[in-house]
Amino acid sequence: VKWEPNKITFYFDGKEMYSVNASMSHRMYIILDLWYGSASGTPDNSTPQGKGNSFEVNYVRAWQFQ
């Protein structure tokens, strides 16, 4: 994601996928939301659990463009 004061551009594998004009006048933050759910979207008894159904985020990189 390239996050600019008046525009947000989303990339996948280095290729621009989507861009939107957006005015962001307030301070913004990066939040990682990695949620598991069942086929219905809400976790239930069919939602896999434990180490076999987990992942770790080793790092997140963010750069400030000058």
C-alpha positions as a Markdown table, in Angstrom:
| # | Residue | x | y | z |
|---|---|---|---|---|
| 1 | Val | 0.0 | 0.0 | 0.0 |
| 2 | Lys | 1.3 | 3.4 | -0.9 |
| 3 | Trp | -0.4 | 5.8 | 1.4 |
| 4 | Glu | -0.4 | 9.5 | 0.4 |
| 5 | Pro | -2.3 | 12.5 | 1.9 |
| 6 | Asn | -4.9 | 12.5 | -0.9 |
| 7 | Lys | -4.5 | 9.0 | -2.4 |
| 8 | Ile | -4.2 | 5.3 | -1.5 |
| 9 | Thr | -2.7 | 2.8 | -4.0 |
| 10 | Phe | -2.8 | -0.9 | -3.4 |
| 11 | Tyr | -0.1 | -3.2 | -4.9 |
| 12 | Phe | 0.2 | -7.0 | -5.2 |
| 13 | Asp | 3.6 | -8.4 | -6.2 |
| 14 | Gly | 4.8 | -4.9 | -7.2 |
| 15 | Lys | 1.9 | -4.3 | -9.6 |
| 16 | Glu | -0.7 | -1.6 | -9.0 |
| 17 | Met | -4.1 | -3.2 | -8.4 |
| 18 | Tyr | -6.3 | -0.4 | -7.2 |
| 19 | Ser | -6.1 | 3.3 | -6.5 |
| 20 | Val | -8.5 | 5.6 | -4.7 |
| 21 | Asn | -8.6 | 9.3 | -4.0 |
| 22 | Ala | -9.0 | 9.8 | -0.3 |
| 23 | Ser | -8.6 | 12.9 | 1.9 |
| 24 | Met | -7.1 | 11.9 | 5.2 |
| 25 | Ser | -6.9 | 14.9 | 7.5 |
| 26 | His | -6.3 | 13.0 | 10.7 |
| 27 | Arg | -3.2 | 11.0 | 11.9 |
| 28 | Met | -3.5 | 7.4 | 10.6 |
| 29 | Tyr | -2.0 | 4.2 | 11.9 |
| 30 | Ile | -1.1 | 0.7 | 10.5 |
| 31 | Ile | -3.2 | -2.1 | 12.1 |
| 32 | Leu | -2.8 | -5.8 | 11.2 |
| 33 | Asp | -6.1 | -7.7 | 11.4 |
| 34 | Leu | -5.6 | -11.4 | 10.8 |
| 35 | Trp | -8.9 | -13.1 | 11.7 |
| 36 | Tyr | -9.9 | -16.8 | 11.2 |
| 37 | Gly | -13.5 | -17.9 | 10.8 |
| 38 | Ser | -15.6 | -20.7 | 9.6 |
| 39 | Ala | -17.4 | -20.9 | 6.3 |
| 40 | Ser | -20.1 | -18.7 | 7.7 |
| 41 | Gly | -17.5 | -16.1 | 8.7 |
| 42 | Thr | -18.0 | -16.4 | 12.4 |
| 43 | Pro | -15.7 | -18.8 | 14.4 |
| 44 | Asp | -17.5 | -21.9 | 15.6 |
| 45 | Asn | -16.7 | -25.6 | 16.4 |
| 46 | Ser | -15.6 | -26.2 | 12.7 |
| 47 | Thr | -12.9 | -23.5 | 12.8 |
| 48 | Pro | -9.5 | -25.2 | 12.8 |
| 49 | Gln | -7.4 | -24.4 | 15.9 |
| 50 | Gly | -4.0 | -25.1 | 17.3 |
| 51 | Lys | -0.4 | -24.9 | 15.8 |
| 52 | Gly | -1.5 | -26.6 | 12.6 |
| 53 | Asn | -3.7 | -23.6 | 11.8 |
| 54 | Ser | -1.5 | -20.7 | 12.8 |
| 55 | Phe | 1.0 | -18.3 | 11.3 |
| 56 | Glu | 3.4 | -15.7 | 12.6 |
| 57 | Val | 4.1 | -12.3 | 11.3 |
| 58 | Asn | 7.9 | -11.9 | 11.5 |
| 59 | Tyr | 8.0 | -8.2 | 10.6 |
| 60 | Val | 6.1 | -5.3 | 9.0 |
| 61 | Arg | 8.0 | -2.8 | 7.0 |
| 62 | Ala | 6.9 | 0.8 | 6.6 |
| 63 | Trp | 8.8 | 3.6 | 4.8 |
| 64 | Gln | 8.1 | 7.3 | 4.8 |
| 65 | Phe | 8.5 | 8.9 | 1.4 |
| 66 | Gln | 10.3 | 12.2 | 1.3 |
